[in-house]
Amino acid sequence: MRFTKLVLPLFTLFAADSFAQEQLDIDPGHSNVNFTVRHLVVAKVSGSFSSFSGAIMYDEKDMTKSSVNVAIKAWFRQL
């Protein structure tokens, strides 16, 4: 909880000028998509996705109309 209180005001201050645009594309060169899954309550398996894209739609006047759209290319590789 303490982390959220600290990050949110900093994010708002940092991104205020950036959100002047209506759509912001996610930069794959400066972003990553990672995951961690518990296996049998004993171990954790981690991984990442290398192919993804997305955009953030920001409505400054009405935050409820803002959205995030992300597409992740996931494939199954049988071992």
C-alpha positions in Angstrom: 0.0 0.0 0.0 2.8 2.4 0.8 4.3 1.8 -2.6 1.1 2.8 -4.4 0.9 6.1 -2.4 4.5 6.9 -3.4 4.3 6.0 -7.1 1.0 7.4 -8.1 1.8 11.1 -7.3 5.2 10.7 -9.0 3.6 9.1 -12.1 1.0 11.9 -12.2 3.6 14.6 -12.1 5.9 12.9 -14.6 3.2 12.0 -17.1 1.1 15.1 -17.0 2.8 16.6 -20.0 3.1 13.3 -21.8 -0.7 12.7 -21.7 -1.4 15.9 -23.7 -1.8 13.5 -26.6 -4.9 11.3 -26.9 -3.1 8.1 -27.7 0.3 6.9 -26.5 1.9 3.8 -28.1 3.8 1.4 -25.9 7.4 1.3 -26.9 8.6 -2.4 -27.0 12.2 -1.3 -26.8 11.7 0.3 -23.4 9.0 -2.1 -22.0 8.6 -5.7 -21.0 5.9 -8.2 -20.2 6.9 -10.8 -17.5 5.0 -13.3 -15.5 5.4 -15.7 -12.5 3.3 -18.8 -11.9 3.2 -21.0 -8.8 3.6 -24.7 -9.5 2.4 -27.2 -6.9 2.7 -24.5 -4.2 6.4 -25.3 -4.0 8.1 -23.6 -6.9 7.6 -20.5 -9.0 8.1 -20.6 -12.8 8.9 -17.2 -14.4 8.9 -16.2 -18.0 8.4 -13.3 -20.4 6.9 -12.4 -23.8 9.1 -10.9 -26.4 6.5 -9.9 -28.9 3.9 -7.4 -27.8 2.3 -4.1 -28.7 -0.2 -1.7 -27.3 -1.5 1.8 -26.8 -2.9 3.9 -24.0 -5.9 6.0 -24.7 -6.1 8.9 -22.2 -9.1 11.2 -21.8 -8.0 14.1 -19.6 -11.5 15.4 -19.0 -13.1 12.0 -18.0 -10.7 9.3 -16.7 -13.5 6.7 -17.0 -13.2 6.9 -20.7 -9.4 6.1 -20.7 -8.3 2.7 -21.6 -5.3 0.4 -22.3 -5.1 -2.0 -25.2 -2.3 -4.6 -25.2 -1.7 -7.5 -27.7 0.7 -10.2 -26.6 1.9 -12.8 -29.1 1.9 -16.1 -27.2 2.6 -19.5 -28.6 2.8 -22.9 -27.2 6.0 -24.9 -27.7 5.7 -28.6 -26.9 8.8 -30.0 -25.3 
